[in-house]
């Protein structure tokens, strides 16, 4: 079991994982900011 987990960790490209999470947070924060500014239509397009 431990070998399977280690093999998965070795093959995982962490830069892709981190960049995907970062992009999701930035897009979410942008949509939230647009909604707070009263631009619901723009926020729905971004979302």
C-alpha positions as CSV (number, residue, x, y, z in Angstrom):
1,X,0.0,0.0,0.0
2,X,2.8,2.4,0.9
3,X,4.5,1.7,-2.5
4,X,1.3,2.8,-4.4
5,X,1.2,6.1,-2.5
6,X,4.9,6.8,-3.0
7,X,4.6,6.0,-6.7
8,X,1.6,8.4,-7.0
9,X,3.5,11.2,-5.2
10,X,6.5,10.7,-7.5
11,X,4.4,10.9,-10.6
12,X,2.3,13.9,-9.5
13,X,3.4,17.2,-11.0
14,X,2.8,19.6,-8.1
15,X,3.2,22.7,-10.2
16,X,0.0,21.8,-12.1
17,X,-1.9,21.2,-8.9
18,X,-0.7,24.4,-7.3
19,X,-1.4,26.5,-10.4
20,X,-4.9,25.0,-10.7
21,X,-5.8,25.8,-7.1
22,X,-4.3,29.3,-7.4
23,X,-6.3,30.0,-10.6
24,X,-9.5,28.8,-9.0
25,X,-9.0,31.1,-5.9
26,X,-8.2,34.1,-8.1
27,X,-11.2,33.6,-10.3
28,X,-13.4,33.1,-7.3
29,X,-12.1,36.2,-5.6
30,X,-12.6,38.2,-8.8
31,X,-16.2,37.0,-9.2
32,X,-16.9,37.8,-5.5
33,X,-15.4,41.3,-5.9
34,X,-17.5,42.0,-9.0
35,X,-20.6,40.8,-7.2
36,X,-19.8,43.1,-4.3
37,X,-19.3,46.0,-6.7
38,X,-22.8,45.4,-8.1
39,X,-21.7,43.9,-11.4
40,X,-23.6,40.7,-11.2
41,X,-23.8,40.2,-15.0
42,X,-20.0,40.5,-15.2
43,X,-19.6,38.2,-12.2
44,X,-21.8,35.5,-13.9
45,X,-19.7,35.7,-17.0
46,X,-16.4,35.2,-15.1
47,X,-17.9,32.4,-13.1
